[in-house]
Amino acid sequence: MKSRTLAVGTLLSLVSFCSLVKMAGGQANSGMIPSGRAELALVRTKAEGGDATAQYLLGKRYMTGQGVAQDFKEALKWFGAAAAQGSTDAEFSLGYLYEKGTGTSRDYRQAIAHYTAAARQGHPIAENNLGSMFERGRGVSKSLDEAARWFRNSAEHGNAVGQCNLASLYLLGKGVRQDDSEAARWFRAASDQGFAPAQDNLAVMYYAGTGVPRNYIEAAKWVRRAAEQGYARAQTDLGYLYEEGRGVSLDYVSAYMWYGFASARGDKRSRARMNDLSRRMTKQQIAEATSRAPGPTQQSASNGNDQAPGASFVELH
């Protein structure tokens, strides 16, 4: 890697949006789903009696297959019943199902309608997903101004993905005035919540000195946090820091190990780095590194799953 300061354009051309928030896990969960047969029977009775909260929870059970056979059409039915009574979470869930074409035909216009209904009530995930629809031009005319508006609402409501996407807009100068400091501020907000793509992007900003003072130690700190979550791009970047001795001690064994983790998760750049680095390592070093990392053909269960593109140390040299 060259020691000169990177041209801003070089970094910006490599940054992309973080991701669309999925209907999964805590991001979409506004309450625990009651477990057990007795609880399921009670939820069903209340749902059939017209209780909106119970209708949403029953829909979510069908969505996730918790305690019932997974059935997206049933999920759609119960979410629809809850949404008709003003359930914000149900409106969001309908938007997600229509966007993905799950349990129904894919319909971006319907997705927009339901995301908008939820977003107008301050649902932070719906706000982010609505921003993503405007950013991509799905179901609406593409508008980065509208994308920025909804990403900002989501970010200000504390959603880490919305914060990361707003940061990307500031870094790219799309929909908002280009501002590296604001980009770093929002990447930091998302990073503090443990969002790996934001942590990796923040690390790159520290590495390049973009929007923050150049600091290789801070870069290493943030990229390690992302790498330890299994984020393949960050694993490659951490390997590169070890290979170059930037922010960490020069350590070819650790570099090769992290490249191995990233390669197992499908990051193609890491395989090339491993091949190059192996020419500078002893057989003993390679054996040690290999024993600590999975082989490149041992794909992780999350291979290719939600690995959002962004800037990378390896691509900046």
C-alpha positions in Angstrom: 0.0 0.0 0.0 1.3 3.4 -0.9 1.9 5.8 2.0 0.4 8.9 0.3 -3.0 10.2 1.1 -5.6 8.6 -1.0 -7.5 10.6 -3.5 -11.1 11.1 -2.2 -12.5 9.9 -5.5 -10.7 6.6 -5.1 -12.5 5.9 -1.9 -15.9 7.1 -2.9 -16.1 4.9 -6.0 -15.9 1.9 -3.7 -18.5 2.7 -1.2 -22.0 1.3 -1.5 -25.1 1.1 0.6 -25.2 -1.1 3.6 -28.3 -3.2 3.1 -32.0 -3.6 3.3 -33.2 -4.6 6.7 -34.7 -8.0 6.6 -37.8 -9.3 8.3 -35.8 -11.3 10.7 -34.4 -11.2 14.2 -34.6 -8.2 16.5 -34.7 -5.7 13.7 -38.3 -6.7 12.8 -39.4 -7.8 16.3 -41.4 -5.2 18.2 -42.3 -7.8 20.9 -41.6 -11.4 21.9 -43.7 -14.1 20.2 -45.4 -16.1 22.9 -44.1 -19.7 22.9 -45.9 -22.9 23.8 -49.1 -24.6 22.8 -51.2 -22.8 25.4 -49.8 -19.4 24.4 -50.4 -20.2 20.7 -54.0 -21.2 21.4 -54.6 -17.9 23.3 -53.0 -15.8 20.6 -55.1 -17.6 18.0 -58.3 -17.1 20.0 -57.6 -13.4 20.4 -56.6 -13.0 16.8 -59.9 -14.6 15.6 -61.7 -12.3 18.0 -60.2 -9.3 16.3 -57.3 -8.3 18.5 -54.8 -6.5 16.3 -51.8 -7.3 18.4 -52.7 -11.0 18.5 -53.2 -10.9 14.7 -49.8 -9.5 14.2 -48.2 -12.0 16.5 -50.0 -14.9 14.8 -48.9 -13.6 11.4 -45.3 -13.5 12.7 -45.6 -17.1 13.9 -46.6 -18.2 10.4 -43.8 -16.0 9.0 -41.1 -17.6 11.1 -42.6 -21.1 11.5 -42.5 -20.8 15.3 -45.0 -23.3 16.8 -46.8 -23.7 13.5 -45.9 -24.9 10.0 -44.4 -22.0 8.2 -47.0 -20.5 5.9 -46.4 -17.2 4.2 -50.0 -16.9 2.9 -51.3 -17.3 6.4 -48.8 -14.7 7.5 -50.0 -12.3 4.8 -53.6 -12.9 5.9 -53.1 -12.1 9.5 -50.7 -9.2 8.9 -53.4 -7.8 6.6 -56.0 -8.1 9.3 -53.8 -6.4 11.8 -52.8 -3.6 9.4 -56.4 -2.9 8.7 -56.7 -2.0 12.4 -53.7 0.3 12.3 -50.9 -2.0 13.4 -47.6 -0.3 12.3 -45.6 -3.5 12.6 -48.1 -5.4 10.4 -47.9 -2.6 7.8 -44.1 -3.0 7.7 -44.4 -6.8 7.5 -46.8 -6.6 4.6 -44.4 -4.2 2.8 -41.6 -6.8 3.3 -43.7 -9.7 2.0 -44.8 -7.7 -1.1 -41.2 -6.5 -1.8 -39.8 -10.0 -1.6 -42.8 -11.7 -3.3 -43.2 -14.1 -0.3 -46.7 -15.6 0.1 -47.8 -13.4 -2.8 -46.7 -12.1 -6.1 -43.9 -9.5 -5.9 -45.5 -6.1 -6.0 -43.2 -3.1 -5.4 -46.1 -0.6 -5.5 -47.8 -2.5 -2.7 -44.6 -2.7 -0.8 -44.2 1.1 -1.1 -47.8 1.6 0.1 -47.3 -0.5 3.2 -43.8 0.8 4.0 -45.1 4.3 3.6 -48.0 3.7 6.0 -45.5 2.3 8.6 -42.9 4.9 8.0 -45.3 7.8 8.5 -45.9 6.4 11.9 -42.2 6.5 12.7 -41.4 2.8 12.2 -37.5 3.0 11.8 -37.1 -0.2 9.8 -39.9 0.8 7.4 -38.2 4.2 7.0 -35.0 2.6 6.1 -36.6 0.1 3.6 -38.6 2.9 2.1 -35.4 4.9 1.6 -33.9 1.8 -0.1 -36.8 1.6 -2.5 -36.4 5.2 -3.5 -32.6 4.7 -3.8 -33.1 1.8 -6.1 -36.2 3.1 -7.9 -38.4 0.1 -7.1 -42.1 0.9 -7.2 -41.4 4.6 -7.4 -39.3 6.9 -9.5 -35.7 6.8 -8.3 -35.1 9.8 -6.0 -31.9 10.1 -3.9 -33.5 13.2 -2.2 -36.4 11.0 -1.0 -33.9 8.2 -0.1 -32.0 10.6 2.0 -35.1 11.9 3.7 -36.2 8.4 4.8 -32.7 7.2 5.7 -32.3 10.3 7.9 -35.6 9.6 9.6 -34.6 6.0 10.2 -31.1 7.1 11.4 -32.5 9.7 13.8 -34.9 7.0 15.2 -31.8 4.9 16.0 -31.8 2.3 13.3 -28.2 1.2 12.6 -28.8 0.3 8.9 -30.5 3.6 8.3 -27.5 5.4 9.9 -25.1 3.4 7.7 -27.1 4.2 4.6 -27.3 7.9 5.5 -23.5 7.9 6.0 -23.1 6.4 2.6 -25.1 9.2 1.0 -23.0 11.8 2.8 -19.8 10.1 1.6 -21.0 9.9 -2.0 -22.7 13.3 -2.0 -25.9 11.9 -3.3 -29.2 13.3 -2.1 -27.3 15.4 0.4 -24.3 17.7 0.2 -21.1 15.7 0.3 -19.7 15.8 3.8 -17.0 13.3 5.0 -17.4 14.4 8.6 -21.1 13.7 8.6 -20.4 10.4 6.9 -18.0 9.5 9.7 -20.4 10.6 12.4 -23.2 8.4 11.1 -20.9 5.4 10.4 -19.8 5.8 14.0 -23.4 5.9 15.3 -24.1 2.6 13.5 -20.8 1.1 14.5 -21.5 1.8 18.2 -24.6 -0.4 17.8 -22.4 -3.2 16.5 -23.4 -3.0 12.8 -20.5 -4.7 11.0 -20.7 -3.0 7.5 -20.6 0.4 9.3 -17.7 -0.7 11.4 -15.8 -1.8 8.3 -16.6 1.5 6.5 -15.6 3.5 9.6 -12.3 1.6 9.7 -11.6 2.5 6.1 -12.2 6.2 6.8 -9.7 6.0 9.7 -7.3 4.2 7.4 -7.6 6.8 4.6 -8.0 9.8 6.9 -11.3 10.7 5.3 -13.6 12.7 7.5 -11.5 11.8 10.5 -7.8 12.1 11.3 -5.8 9.1 9.8 -5.4 6.6 12.6 -4.3 3.0 11.8 -4.9 1.9 15.4 -8.5 3.1 15.2 -8.9 1.5 11.8 -7.7 -1.8 13.2 -10.0 -1.6 16.2 -13.1 -1.1 14.2 -12.3 -3.6 11.4 -11.5 -6.2 14.1 -15.0 -5.7 15.6 -16.6 -6.3 12.2 -14.3 -9.3 11.4 -15.1 -11.0 14.7 -18.8 -10.9 13.7 -17.9 -12.9 10.6 -18.2 -10.1 8.2 -16.0 -11.4 5.3 -15.0 -8.0 3.8 -13.7 -6.9 7.2 -11.9 -10.2 7.7 -10.0 -9.6 4.5 -9.3 -6.0 5.6 -8.0 -7.2 8.9 -5.8 -9.7 7.2 -4.4 -6.9 5.1 -3.5 -4.8 8.1 -1.6 -7.7 9.6 0.1 -8.2 6.2 1.2 -4.6 6.1 1.7 -4.0 9.9 -0.6 -1.1 10.0 -2.3 -0.5 13.4 -1.2 -4.0 14.4 2.1 -5.8 14.5 3.3 -7.3 11.2 2.1 -10.9 11.4 1.9 -13.0 8.3 0.4 -16.0 10.1 -2.5 -13.9 11.4 -2.9 -12.2 8.0 -3.1 -15.6 6.3 -5.5 -16.8 9.0 -8.0 -13.9 8.5 -7.7 -14.3 4.8 -8.7 -17.9 5.3 -11.8 -17.0 7.3 -12.8 -14.5 4.6 -12.2 -17.0 1.8 -14.4 -19.6 3.6 -17.2 -17.0 3.5 -16.8 -16.4 -0.2 -14.7 -13.2 -0.4 -12.8 -13.7 -3.6 -10.2 -11.0 -2.8 -8.9 -12.9 0.2 -8.0 -15.9 -1.9 -5.8 -13.8 -4.2 -4.2 -12.2 -1.1 -3.5 -15.7 0.4 -1.8 -16.8 -2.9 0.4 -13.7 -2.9 1.2 -13.8 0.8 2.1 -17.5 0.7 5.1 -16.7 -1.5 6.6 -14.8 1.4 5.8 -17.4 4.1 7.5 -20.5 5.2 5.8 -23.9 5.1 5.6 -23.9 8.8 3.9 -20.5 9.0 1.4 -21.6 6.4 0.7 -24.8 8.3 0.2 -22.8 11.5 -2.2 -20.3 9.9 -4.1 -23.0 8.1 -4.6 -24.9 11.4 -6.2 -21.8 12.8 -8.6 -21.0 9.9 -11.0 -23.0 7.8 -9.9 -24.0 4.3 -11.1 -22.0 1.3 -13.6 -24.7 0.3 -15.2 -24.9 3.7 -18.0 -22.4 3.1 -19.7 -20.8 6.0 -23.4 -21.2 6.4 -23.6 -17.4 6.0 -21.6 -17.4 2.8 -22.8 -14.5 0.6 -25.5 -13.7 3.1 -25.9 -9.9 3.7 -22.3 -9.1 2.9 -22.8 -5.5 1.9 -20.2 -4.0 -0.4 -18.2 -1.1 0.8 -14.7 0.5 0.6 -11.8 -1.9 1.4 -8.2 -1.5 2.5 -7.2 -4.1 -0.1 -8.8 -2.1 -2.9 -7.2 1.2 -1.8 -3.6 0.3 -2.1 
